[in-house]
């Protein structure tokens, strides 16, 4: 493959988390003049939750919005030659890729090549080894049967392999977020695997794009201090990247939001502990000398990312069953609302003790302001005109968690006067811990099929 040193690669960020809006991605596909469209949809706990879904149904475990997103952009991207890279495979990239092929066929895209990247699931290797958890120093064995998943953060290598094999859509599980952007840059520009400065700069671009609307003003907005227009039709970002890794961050003309030096600087610092040592599977990036310059309306130039040799280990996320949370809520309004809500809280606290509900943590909060009576009656009152009691507790079993919400609900007839709008819920908490796994124990693979 020959590389044009003058070429610029345009990469759009179609999602910043699993439940993100879909319209901005469709707008990017239609009007972004893109080469690549990425969807970054994995939070830390997502794969563990996906593993539970996969255990219940072997055809599930991938992102719940995968089909809806693909229906929104796949035909447009295929028509325009835009390649899609996403981690929406979550706990089941192979099943996700199969679902995309099915959608492609229904859209008449019979020759679309769809790749599944697997190998991030390292549960067996973790269970067979003698590893300690980074967060607390305890052996992995201390989690026992509560351990659900172990997924290593892969780098660009398998994505690069899929690109070089001609894949139009690449579905991964756990990969480092910036790798979704870095891989096409390495592919397009032929960067060497040890060109640490270019890899560091490419990682910078990936880090800026990965959260989509955060950098175009979504997470940035603060009324009266940092006003942003058009948030209801927020546009998602585009990185226009040159062969040396320098980039311009922009968005589709006319879309809502803004791209400024300030929005880019806030995103640059997002989730960064040490700006001079940002560890990824591909490089230890150094953002300490980054230059951010506004060069036009909604156009910000970014350069100065550097890097050094990649680490010998890969961060691996452990998902485990931690506990259960039960919650109940009920509202009180009118004169004496606060006093009645406080009495209700005292009743629930005593009831949980009397009935033997054991909690590791219990919160009884009074929340609310004007949802029941409206701002006219609530404004200027000497005491809160409405209060909502929220009781939540962490327990060791679902049965105990359910009882918390039940006790709040019984306030309808057994508590202070005027309670209403009671709700209750109970859920399992899937938590995460981390360890560092030697690269030699991680074996990514790529499977490509036409639709």
C-alpha positions in Angstrom: 0.0 0.0 0.0 1.4 3.4 -1.0 0.9 6.3 1.3 0.2 9.9 0.1 2.0 12.3 2.5 -0.5 15.0 1.6 -3.5 12.9 2.3 -5.8 13.8 5.2 -7.9 11.1 6.9 -11.3 12.2 8.2 -12.6 10.2 11.2 -16.0 10.8 12.8 -17.0 9.8 16.3 -20.5 8.4 16.2 -21.0 7.5 19.9 -19.3 8.2 23.2 -21.1 5.6 25.2 -23.5 2.7 24.8 -26.8 4.7 25.0 -25.7 7.7 23.0 -27.8 9.5 20.4 -28.0 8.0 17.0 -29.0 11.1 14.9 -25.5 12.7 15.1 -23.9 9.5 13.8 -26.3 9.5 10.8 -25.5 13.2 10.2 -21.7 12.3 10.2 -22.3 9.5 7.8 -24.4 11.7 5.5 -22.5 15.0 5.6 -19.2 14.4 7.3 -17.2 13.5 4.2 -15.6 10.7 6.3 -13.2 8.0 5.6 -14.0 6.2 8.9 -16.8 6.3 11.4 -16.1 5.0 14.9 -18.5 4.1 17.7 -17.0 3.9 21.2 -19.6 2.2 23.4 -17.9 0.3 26.2 -17.8 1.4 29.8 -15.8 -0.5 32.4 -18.7 -2.7 33.6 -20.3 -3.2 30.2 -18.6 -6.4 29.3 -19.4 -8.1 32.6 -23.1 -7.2 32.2 -22.8 -8.4 28.6 -21.4 -11.7 29.8 -24.4 -12.2 31.9 -26.6 -11.6 28.9 -24.5 -14.0 26.8 -24.8 -16.8 29.5 -28.6 -16.5 29.3 -28.6 -16.4 25.5 -25.5 -17.3 23.4 -26.7 -15.0 20.6 -26.6 -11.9 22.9 -24.0 -10.0 24.9 -23.3 -7.2 22.4 -24.4 -3.6 22.5 -28.2 -3.3 22.7 -28.3 -0.5 20.2 -26.1 -2.2 17.6 -28.9 -3.0 15.2 -30.5 0.4 15.5 -27.2 2.1 14.8 -26.3 -0.1 11.9 -29.8 0.5 10.3 -29.1 4.2 10.6 -25.7 4.4 9.0 -24.7 1.1 7.3 -26.2 1.8 3.8 -24.9 5.4 3.8 -21.4 4.3 4.8 -21.3 1.5 2.3 -22.5 3.9 -0.5 -19.9 6.5 0.5 -17.0 4.1 1.2 -16.9 5.0 4.9 -15.5 2.1 7.0 -16.9 1.5 10.4 -14.9 0.5 13.5 -16.6 -0.1 16.8 -16.3 -1.9 20.1 -20.1 -2.6 20.2 -19.2 -6.4 20.2 -18.8 -6.1 24.0 -18.9 -9.6 25.4 -19.8 -11.3 22.0 -18.1 -9.7 19.0 -18.8 -12.8 16.8 -22.5 -12.6 17.4 -22.5 -8.8 16.8 -20.7 -9.3 13.5 -23.2 -11.9 12.4 -26.0 -9.5 13.3 -24.4 -6.8 11.2 -24.2 -9.2 8.2 -27.9 -10.0 8.6 -28.7 -6.3 8.5 -26.4 -5.7 5.5 -28.2 -8.4 3.6 -31.6 -6.8 4.3 -30.2 -3.5 3.0 -28.9 -5.2 -0.2 -25.2 -5.0 0.8 -24.4 -8.6 -0.1 -20.6 -8.1 -0.5 -20.0 -6.0 2.7 -17.1 -7.5 4.6 -17.7 -7.6 8.3 -14.9 -8.5 10.8 -15.1 -9.8 14.3 -12.1 -9.2 16.6 -11.9 -11.7 19.5 -9.3 -12.7 22.0 -9.8 -10.0 24.7 -11.6 -12.6 26.8 -8.8 -13.8 29.1 -10.9 -15.3 31.9 -9.4 -18.7 31.6 -5.8 -17.4 31.6 -6.5 -15.2 34.6 -8.1 -18.1 36.6 -5.3 -20.5 35.8 -2.5 -18.0 36.7 -1.4 -16.5 40.0 -2.3 -12.8 39.6 -3.0 -10.1 42.1 -5.6 -7.4 41.8 -4.0 -3.9 41.3 -6.7 -2.1 43.3 -6.3 -4.0 46.6 -3.4 -6.4 46.2 -5.6 -9.4 46.8 -5.2 -12.6 44.7 -7.8 -13.0 42.0 -8.8 -16.2 43.7 -10.3 -14.1 46.5 -13.2 -13.3 44.2 -14.1 -17.0 44.0 -17.3 -17.7 42.0 -18.2 -14.1 42.0 -15.8 -13.5 39.1 -17.8 -13.1 35.9 -15.3 -11.9 33.3 -11.8 -10.9 32.5 -11.1 -8.8 29.4 -7.7 -7.4 28.4 -7.5 -4.1 26.6 -6.3 -4.9 23.0 -4.4 -2.4 20.9 -4.4 -1.7 17.2 -2.9 -4.9 15.9 -6.1 -7.0 15.2 -8.0 -3.9 13.9 -5.1 -3.2 11.6 -5.2 -6.8 10.4 -8.9 -6.5 9.6 -8.3 -3.2 7.8 -5.5 -4.7 5.7 -7.8 -7.6 4.8 -10.4 -5.2 3.4 -13.0 -5.2 6.2 -15.7 -2.6 5.7 -17.1 -3.0 9.3 -14.9 -4.1 12.2 -16.6 -5.2 15.5 -14.4 -5.6 18.6 -14.9 -6.4 22.2 -12.6 -4.7 24.7 -10.0 -2.5 23.0 -8.3 0.7 24.2 -10.7 3.5 23.3 -8.1 5.5 21.3 -7.2 2.3 19.3 -10.4 2.8 17.3 -8.9 5.9 15.9 -5.2 5.0 16.0 -5.6 1.8 13.9 -7.0 3.5 10.8 -4.2 6.2 11.1 -1.5 3.5 11.2 -3.2 1.7 8.3 -3.6 4.9 6.2 -0.2 6.4 6.9 2.0 3.3 7.3 3.3 4.3 10.7 5.8 1.9 12.2 4.9 -0.1 15.3 7.7 1.6 17.2 7.3 5.2 15.9 6.3 6.2 19.4 5.8 9.9 18.8 3.4 9.3 15.9 1.6 6.7 17.9 1.5 9.1 20.8 0.0 11.8 18.6 -2.5 9.4 17.1 -3.5 8.3 20.6 -4.1 12.0 21.4 -6.5 12.3 18.5 -8.2 9.1 19.5 -8.5 10.4 23.1 -10.1 13.6 21.9 -12.6 11.9 19.7 -13.6 8.9 21.8 -16.3 10.6 23.9 -18.1 12.1 20.9 -20.3 15.0 22.0 -18.2 15.8 25.1 -15.7 17.7 22.9 -18.4 19.5 20.8 -19.8 21.2 23.9 -22.1 18.6 25.5 -20.3 17.8 28.7 -18.7 21.3 28.6 -21.9 23.4 28.8 -22.5 25.4 32.0 -25.3 28.1 31.7 -24.0 31.6 32.3 -20.4 30.5 32.4 -19.9 28.4 29.3 -23.0 28.8 27.1 -23.3 26.4 24.2 -25.9 26.8 21.5 -27.9 24.0 19.9 -27.4 21.2 22.5 -30.6 19.5 21.5 -29.1 19.0 18.0 -25.5 18.6 19.1 -23.1 17.6 16.4 -20.4 15.0 17.0 -16.7 15.6 16.2 -14.6 14.9 13.2 -10.8 14.5 13.3 -9.1 15.6 10.1 -5.7 14.0 10.5 -2.4 14.5 8.5 0.4 12.0 7.9 2.5 13.4 10.8 -0.4 12.9 13.2 -1.3 16.5 13.6 -5.1 17.0 13.4 -7.9 19.5 13.2 -11.0 18.8 15.3 -14.2 20.0 13.8 -17.8 19.0 13.2 -20.5 19.1 10.5 -21.3 22.7 9.5 -24.6 23.8 10.9 -24.8 21.2 13.6 -25.3 22.2 17.2 -22.6 22.7 19.8 -19.1 24.1 19.3 -15.5 23.1 18.9 -13.2 25.5 20.6 -9.8 25.4 22.3 -11.6 25.2 25.6 -13.8 22.3 24.7 -10.7 20.4 23.4 -8.6 21.2 26.5 -11.3 19.9 28.8 -11.6 16.7 26.8 -7.8 16.4 26.7 -7.7 16.2 30.5 -10.6 13.8 30.8 -9.7 10.6 32.6 -6.0 11.5 32.5 -4.0 10.9 35.7 -0.5 11.8 34.4 -0.5 13.8 31.2 3.1 12.7 30.5 2.4 9.0 30.9 -0.9 7.9 29.5 -0.6 4.1 29.3 -2.3 2.3 26.3 -1.6 -1.1 24.8 0.2 0.6 21.8 2.3 3.4 23.4 2.9 5.3 26.6 1.6 8.6 25.3 2.9 12.0 26.5 0.4 14.8 26.3 2.5 17.3 28.3 3.6 19.3 25.3 0.3 19.4 23.4 -0.5 22.5 21.5 -4.2 23.4 20.9 -5.0 26.4 18.6 -8.2 27.7 17.2 -7.7 28.2 13.5 -11.3 29.0 12.5 -14.9 28.7 13.6 -15.3 25.1 15.0 -11.8 24.2 13.8 -9.1 23.5 16.4 -5.6 22.4 15.5 -4.0 19.8 17.8 -0.4 18.8 17.8 2.5 17.9 20.1 1.5 14.5 21.3 4.5 12.3 21.8 5.2 8.8 23.1 7.6 6.1 24.3 7.7 2.3 24.2 4.5 0.5 25.0 4.2 -1.3 28.3 5.0 -5.0 28.7 1.6 -5.8 30.2 -2.0 -5.2 29.3 -4.6 -3.7 31.6 -7.3 -6.3 32.2 -10.7 -5.5 33.7 -12.3 -8.1 36.0 -16.1 -8.0 36.3 -17.6 -9.6 39.4 -20.8 -9.8 41.4 -20.4 -7.3 44.2 -23.7 -6.8 46.0 -27.3 -5.8 45.6 -29.0 -2.4 45.9 -32.6 -2.0 47.0 -34.3 1.4 46.7 -37.7 2.9 47.5 -39.0 6.4 47.0 -42.2 8.2 48.2 -43.3 11.9 48.0 -44.9 14.2 50.5 -46.3 17.6 49.6 -48.0 20.6 51.3 -47.6 22.1 54.7 -45.3 20.0 56.9 -44.0 18.0 54.0 -40.4 17.9 55.3 -41.5 16.8 58.8 -43.7 14.0 57.4 -40.9 12.8 55.1 -38.4 12.8 58.0 -40.8 10.8 60.1 -41.2 8.4 57.2 -37.5 8.0 57.0 -37.3 7.2 60.7 -40.1 4.6 60.4 -38.3 2.8 57.5 -35.0 2.8 59.4 -36.7 1.2 62.4 -38.6 -1.2 60.2 -35.4 -2.5 58.5 -33.9 -3.1 61.9 -37.0 -4.8 63.3 -37.3 -7.1 60.3 -33.6 -8.0 60.2 -32.6 -6.4 56.8 -28.8 -6.2 56.9 -27.2 -3.5 54.9 -23.5 -2.7 54.4 -24.5 0.9 53.5 -27.9 2.7 54.0 -28.9 6.1 52.8 -32.1 8.0 53.7 -32.2 11.2 51.6 -34.8 13.9 51.2 -34.8 15.1 47.6 -37.1 17.3 45.4 -38.0 20.9 45.0 -41.0 21.7 42.7 -42.1 18.6 40.9 -45.5 18.2 42.6 -46.8 21.7 43.3 -44.9 23.6 40.6 -42.7 26.6 41.1 -45.4 29.0 42.0 -46.5 27.3 45.2 -43.0 26.1 46.1 -41.2 29.5 45.7 -40.8 31.5 48.8 -42.2 29.0 51.2 -40.7 29.1 54.7 -40.1 25.3 54.4 -40.0 22.9 51.6 -43.5 22.5 50.1 -42.6 19.1 48.8 -40.1 16.4 49.6 -39.3 13.0 48.2 -37.9 10.4 50.5 -35.4 8.1 48.9 -34.1 5.1 50.8 -31.4 3.0 49.3 -29.3 0.2 50.8 -26.5 -2.2 49.8 -27.2 -5.8 50.7 -25.7 -9.3 50.3 -28.7 -10.8 48.6 -31.5 -9.8 46.2 -34.1 -10.9 48.7 -32.8 -8.4 51.3 -32.6 -5.7 48.7 -36.2 -6.2 47.6 -37.3 -5.7 51.2 -36.0 -2.2 51.3 -38.3 -1.0 48.6 -41.2 -2.9 50.1 -40.8 -1.1 53.4 -41.0 2.2 51.7 -44.1 1.2 49.7 -45.9 0.2 53.0 -45.7 3.9 54.0 -48.8 4.3 51.8 -51.0 3.1 54.6 -48.6 2.7 57.5 -46.7 5.9 57.5 -47.3 9.6 57.8 -50.3 11.3 56.0 -50.2 12.2 52.4 -47.6 9.9 51.0 -47.8 9.2 47.2 -46.0 8.2 44.1 -44.1 5.4 45.7 -41.6 3.4 43.6 -39.3 0.5 44.4 -36.5 -1.3 42.7 -33.8 -3.9 43.4 -30.8 -4.7 41.2 -27.5 -6.6 41.3 -24.3 -4.6 41.3 -21.6 -5.7 38.9 -18.4 -4.1 39.9 -14.9 -4.0 38.3 -11.3 -4.4 39.4 -8.1 -4.4 37.4 -4.9 -6.4 37.0 -1.9 -6.3 34.6 -1.6 -9.3 32.4 1.6 -10.2 30.4 1.1 -9.7 26.6 2.1 -13.3 26.0 -1.1 -14.6 27.5 -3.4 -12.5 25.1 -4.1 -13.9 21.7 -6.3 -11.7 19.5 -7.8 -13.1 16.3 -9.8 -11.8 13.4 -12.6 -13.5 11.5 -14.0 -11.8 8.3 -17.0 -12.9 6.3 -19.0 -11.2 3.6 -22.7 -10.5 4.2 
